[in-house]
């Protein structure tokens, strides 16, 4: 299990795979990730979430979007080989301002 600092697109190319995804967990400091270029406060990528994961089984041709910071893991299903393609999406660093 790990999380990524970028948004991720997963494309299932061959076979099937069961994915487990967790929402960022405040109990283990995963609610706010630092900016990608800020190495001062980088949380551990292998921190185990305390919440129950969401499961999804992907078949050939399925696409899965995993937002930045969402812990996830995958396991091959069906006892056969499985191939997926991972693309990272470098999202913009947004700044929000509340007007008065």
C-alpha positions as CSV (number, residue, x, y, z in Angstrom):
1,X,0.0,0.0,0.0
2,X,1.2,3.5,-0.8
3,X,0.0,6.9,-2.1
4,X,1.3,9.1,-4.8
5,X,2.0,12.8,-4.8
6,X,0.4,13.2,-8.3
7,X,-3.0,12.2,-9.6
8,X,-2.9,8.8,-11.2
9,X,-4.8,7.1,-14.1
10,X,-4.7,3.3,-14.2
11,X,-5.6,1.5,-17.4
12,X,-6.1,-2.3,-17.1
13,X,-4.5,-3.8,-20.2
14,X,-4.7,-7.6,-19.6
15,X,-6.3,-9.8,-17.1
16,X,-8.0,-8.4,-14.0
17,X,-6.9,-6.7,-10.8
18,X,-8.6,-5.9,-7.5
19,X,-7.8,-2.4,-6.2
20,X,-8.3,-1.2,-2.7
21,X,-8.5,2.6,-2.1
22,X,-8.6,4.6,1.1
23,X,-9.6,8.3,1.5
24,X,-6.7,10.4,2.9
25,X,-6.8,9.7,6.7
26,X,-6.4,12.5,9.3
27,X,-5.4,9.9,11.9
28,X,-2.1,9.3,10.1
29,X,-1.5,12.8,8.8
30,X,-2.8,12.4,5.2
31,X,-5.4,15.1,4.9
32,X,-3.1,17.7,3.5
33,X,-0.1,16.9,1.3
34,X,2.7,19.4,0.9
35,X,3.4,21.0,-2.4
36,X,5.4,18.6,-4.7
37,X,8.6,20.7,-4.3
38,X,8.3,21.1,-0.5
39,X,10.4,18.4,1.1
40,X,10.2,19.8,4.7
41,X,6.9,18.1,5.7
42,X,6.6,15.0,3.5
43,X,4.5,12.3,5.2
44,X,5.5,8.7,4.9
45,X,4.2,7.1,1.8
46,X,3.7,3.7,3.5
47,X,1.6,5.0,6.4
48,X,-1.3,2.5,7.0
49,X,-4.8,4.2,7.0
50,X,-7.2,3.5,9.8
51,X,-10.3,3.6,7.6
52,X,-12.1,0.8,5.7
53,X,-11.0,0.8,2.0
54,X,-13.2,0.9,-1.1
55,X,-12.7,-2.1,-3.4
56,X,-13.0,-2.3,-7.2
57,X,-12.1,-5.1,-9.6
58,X,-10.8,-3.9,-12.9
59,X,-11.2,-5.8,-16.2
60,X,-9.3,-5.3,-19.5
61,X,-10.2,-1.8,-20.8
62,X,-11.3,-0.3,-17.5
63,X,-9.8,3.0,-16.4
64,X,-9.4,4.1,-12.7
65,X,-8.7,7.6,-11.5
66,X,-6.9,7.9,-8.1
67,X,-6.6,11.4,-6.7
68,X,-3.3,12.7,-5.3
69,X,-2.8,11.4,-1.8
70,X,-5.2,8.6,-1.8
71,X,-3.6,5.4,-0.5
72,X,-4.1,2.3,-2.7
73,X,-2.9,-1.2,-3.5
74,X,-3.7,-3.8,-6.1
75,X,-3.7,-7.6,-6.3
76,X,-4.0,-9.8,-9.4
77,X,-7.3,-11.8,-9.4
78,X,-8.3,-15.0,-11.1
79,X,-4.9,-16.7,-10.6
80,X,-3.8,-15.4,-14.0
81,X,-1.3,-12.8,-15.2
82,X,-2.4,-9.2,-15.1
83,X,-1.0,-6.0,-16.7
84,X,-2.0,-2.4,-16.0
85,X,-0.6,0.9,-17.3
86,X,-0.1,3.8,-14.9
87,X,0.0,7.4,-15.9
88,X,0.7,10.2,-13.5
89,X,-1.0,13.6,-14.0
90,X,0.9,16.6,-12.8
91,X,-2.0,18.7,-11.5
92,X,-1.7,22.5,-11.0
93,X,-0.9,23.8,-7.6
94,X,-4.1,25.8,-6.8
95,X,-4.3,28.7,-4.4
96,X,-7.7,29.5,-2.9
97,X,-8.6,32.8,-1.4
98,X,-11.7,33.7,0.5
99,X,-12.9,37.2,-0.3
100,X,-14.5,39.5,2.2
